Amino acid sequence: MNQIKVGSRLDYQVKADTTFLFNISVARNEHQQIVEESLRVEPFHEVEECAVGPLGNRLIRLSVPPGDLTVRYDATVSLNAEQADATDLSETPYERLPAEVLTYLNPSRYCESDELLDFAMQQFGTLLPGYSRVTAICNWTYDELAYEPGSTGPTTTACDVLEQKQGVCRDYAHVAISLCRAMGIPARYVSGYAVNLTPPDFHGFFEAYLDGRWFLFDPTRLAPVGGFVRIGTGRDAADVAFCTIRGSAESTRMEVRAVEQRQDDQLLDPGNVSTAVSSA
């Protein structure tokens, strides 16, 4: 078990009465234990914590008048992810998938898996099913796309990204999710904090369902999956945006950090490709 300190600071200039919905709090589950956490809102406003969706994503809602707003979140998290030999993980036949997993085979707002069925089969249909096939999908996504900050927006879908061949972390995740679903592998989007991510930011990655568990993958290769701290989980990024605004406000500053206390952790080694990590 290792401890990771995470945090974020979000500043806004609020121009009219506005309601914010922040998705920045660390998720609680058996693999992530929150040792301590704090939330500060300046100037002070009452906040409401909402458990949203079937996975209970922890959202913070607050309504503020015009003026400056700063939201600070800090947490110390003990990670106890499950580890498995990647070579032993197989795909689960459709008829044996649990009912709650089936929804992650369907197309969603940003992941048009139904439009990529033929393409996915041509690219990956002959590969050995299992962890290695998901890894191949990640490798293909990494090789085919260029990581370009600002190249996509809130309406960009996986098919858009494949056409323009560039995007950011959420776009890489959407492409890989879509291709996994097209191959009959349940896949879902995860937002979180990431150790050793440069530059520091909220990170978008994904997990695929193999051998009865959800395993983490990151087609950007920007950070090791062993240093991911989960914030929210959903069908795609539409379910776990770090901030949703109803009103009028402009972002003026954003800081994100994730620091692991034990830097010799083997799960942080970029060369470790044989260990599969599950934190759900």
N, C-alpha and C positions, 0 to 999 in steps of 0.2 A: 504494500500500500504506500502510495506517495502523496504528498500534499502539494497542491498547486494554488498559488494566489492569483486571483483574477480580479479585474475591475474595469470600469468604464466611466467616462465623464462625457456628458452630452449637454451642450449649451445651445440655447435657442433665443432668437429675438421674436417674441410673440406679438403679432400685429393686431389681432382681434381675439375675442373670446374663443378659446381653443381647448379641445379635449385631446389628450395624448394617450396612446396605448403602447407602453414599452414592453418589449420582450427581451429583457437583458438579465433576468434572474436565473441563476443556475438551477437546473432540474434536480429534483430529489428522486433517487431510486436506490436500489441495493448496491449499485456500483459507484454511486456518487454520494458521499456523506458530507453535508455542509457543517464544517467545524464552527465557523462564525460568518456572519454576513451583516452588512449595513446598507441602508438606503438613505440618502440625504437629498432633500429638495430645497433649493434656495431660489427665491424666498420660500418660506414654509407654505405648503399646501397639503390638505388632506389627500391621502392616496388610498386606493382600493386595490387589493390583490385579488385577481380573478384566476381561477383554474379553468382553462379553456380547452375544449376538444377532448376526445376520448383518452388522450395521453396526459391530460392535466397540465398543459403548458402554463407556467406561472407568469401571467401578465399583470402589469401595473397600470392602473387607469387614474388619471388626474385631469381636472379641468382648471384652467388658469385664465386670468384676464390679461390684457396687453402688458408687455414689459419684458424684462430679461428673465430667463429661466435656466437653472443649472440642475442637472440630475446626476448624482454620483452613486455608483453601486460598487461595493467591494465584498469579496468573499474569499474564504480559505476553504478549499475542498479536498477531501481525501478520496483519491481514486483507487478503486479496487476492481479493475476491469478483468474479465475472464480472458484467458489466453488459450489458444488452440493451435495445433499443427495445421498450417494452411493446406498441406497436401492431403489431409484426411477429410476435408469438408466437401460434401456433395450437395447437389441441388435436390430440393424436395419435390417429388411428383405432385402434380396439381391436385390429384384426388386425396392427398394426405396433408394438404396445407390447412392450418387452422382457419376457422371462419374469419377471425379478426385480421388475418393477414391478406385475405383475398382482395381487399380494397386497394392494396398497393401493387396490384397488377393492372389496374385500370388507368386509362389516360387521365390527366388532370390539367389544371390551368396552364402550366408551363411545360408539361411533359406529354407530348402527343405521340405516345408509344404506338397507337393504332396506325399512324401514318408511316411508321418506320419498320413495320413487320418484315416486309420483303428485304429491305436494306439490311436489317439486323441479321436475318437468316443468311444472306449472302456473305456477310462479313464474319459471322461468329458461329454459324450453324454447324460447322464441321469440327469445332473445337471440343475438347474434353469438358463435359459439364462439371460445374463445381466452382470452387474458389478461383481456380486458374482461369476460368472463362470470364468471371467478373474482373479479374486482374487484367485480362486481355482487353476488355472493354475500356477499362481505365487507361491502359497504355495507349490504345488507339485514340481515345479522346485527347490525351496529352499530346500525342504526336500530330494530330490533325488541326488542333486549335492553337491560336496565338493568344497569350494572356495580355490583354490590353485594357487597363483601367479606363472607365468612361466610354467604352465601345458599345455598351448595351444599356438598356433602360428598364423601367418597371413593366413594360409590356413585351419584352423580348422573350420568345419561347425557345425551346430546344431546336425546333426546325429552323427558326430564324438564325440561331447561332451556327448551325451546321451549314447554312447557306453563306453566311458572312465569314465563317471560319475564325472567329475571335470572340472573346468574352472575358468574364471574370469568374471568381470561384463558384458563384451560384449557377452560372451558365454551364460550367464544366459539370457540375453535379446534375443539373437538369438533363444534359445530354446523356450522361452515363445511366441515370435512372431510367430514362426513356428506352435506351437500348436494352437494359436488363429486363424491364417489363415486357418489351417486345419478344424477348427470348424466354419468357415464362418464369423469370426470377423476380419475386417481389422485391421492390426497392422503395426507399422513402428518404426524404430530405431531412438533414439535421443542421441546425445552426448552433454555433458555439464559440467558445474561446479556444485559442490554439497556441500552445507553447512553441516558441521558435519561429513564429510566423513573421515574415518581413515583407512590407512594413506591418506593424501590429494593426489588427482590425478585427471586426466580427468575421467569422469564417463560415462558409457554407460547404458542406461535404455530404456524404450519404451513407446509408447502410443497406446491405442486401441480406435477404433471409436464406440461410444455408444450414442444413442439418438441425433445424429446429431452433436456431438462434439468429439474432441480428448481428452482422459483422460490419465494422467500419471500413470505409474506403475514401480516398481523396485523389481524384484524377488530376488535380493541379500539381501534386507533389511539392506543395509549398511548406508543408509541416508534417511531422510524424503523427500518425493516428493515435499512438500511445499517449500523446500529450493533448488530446482533445477533451474539453469539458463541455458537456451538453447543456445547451440552453433550451431549445425547443425541437420538436419532431413533428413532421407533417407530410402531406402528400407531395408538396413542393414548397418553394419559398413563399407562396401566397399565404400559407398557414403560419409562418413563423417570422414575419418581418420584424426587425428589431425595433421599429417605431412606425406607428400608424397615426396620422394626424387628421383630425376633423376640425377645420378652422383655417387660420392663417398664421404660419410660423416659418421662420427661416433658420436653418442650422448654421451656427457660427463657429462651432468647435466640436471635435470628437476625438477622444482618446480611449484606446483599448489596450489592455495588457494581460498577459498570462505568463507567470514565472513559476517553473517547477523547482522545488526545493532540493531535489536530488538529481543533479544533471548527469549522473552515470547510469541512469535507468536505461536498460537495453531497449525498451520500447521507444526511446527517443533516437535510436541509432538509425539513420537513413538507410543503412545497408541491411537492416533486418527485414527480410522479405518472407521469412518462413513462419513468422508468428502472426496469427490472426487475432484481432482484438474485438471483443464484444463488451459493450457497456450499457445494454438495454435489458 
